[in-house]
């Protein structure tokens, strides 16, 4: 496992394309200026030892030096010792609605981004709980199994979008059925499922049966509503630009509304609670209080206990390439000239 101490130094890599552009512009300017001074044949006679290749080589060494310097400052650490540790926590699964209705912008920036932010903020408040993620629309898909790796959870969460599932619609029953397979610890007394959705349910399956099965497995179901009751159209975008609004079979613009009633009913029958997700801070704080009141179950988890700094290797490589850039001259090297690796002698003869 690799960790990075100071990720902010990755921004140093942003200067590389800038340097490349400046180098290209400089080469164009030099050629234009030289043409004004003399013909190319005369310039070659005046500067016979000048190498065209070495300026590119020096640039390459300089860029490699900057790259390794940035990596050294970030200080990558490699896990060297894997230990089994005991933790106490709750098993939490997030079922996130990724149907097209989640693109509605009645809550900024849209329902799906709001849902992802809510889940991310909840994860930030967790300490030793295990988490899993399910994506669902017309069907449910296991996005991340139960884990203690919060970093991986956030990465998978951010990659969720409305195009990840080909089957559209909103099948809450599918999410409930998949959630019952997630909890792999039979001794876990607190199993929590958060359904984050606008509440639209086009399920052809038996939602009530799926709900009863989940409750019988000891799963407490909480629902988080995202969206507004007055509703909003569903924008269809390309490259961030709205091309049209989603329409039904009759050509009418579809207005999708937050269905609090079904979310409240699911939470009530699931021995949970409906939570309004409009205010992220208030919703997250309330969920934090709910989880703190739950009994924690002890479980074992593997984690890296020792990490070794690796910055010295990258800084050493950075110094090497920067020194090479400084000490390599633009003149041709005699022994390399004899080898004629870049066919420069042939060019001169021509």
Secondary structure, 3 states (H helix, E strand, C coil): CEEECCHHHHHHHHHHHHHHHHHHHHHHHHHHHHHHHCCHHHHHHHCCCECHHHHHHHHHHHHHHHHHHHHHHHCEEEEEEEEEEEEEECEEEEEEECCHHHHCCCCCCCHHHHHHHHHHHHHHHCCCCEEEEEEECCCEEEEEEEECCHHHHHHHHHCCCCCCCCCCCCCHHHHHHHHCCCCCCCCCCCEEEEEEECCCCCCCCCHHHHHHHHHHCCEEEEEEECCCCCCEECEEEECCEEEEECECCCCCECEECCCHHHHHHHHHHCCCCEEECCCHHHHHHHHHHHHHCCCCEEEEEEEEEEEEECHHHHHHHHHHHHHHHHHCCCECCHHHHHHCCCCHHHHHHC
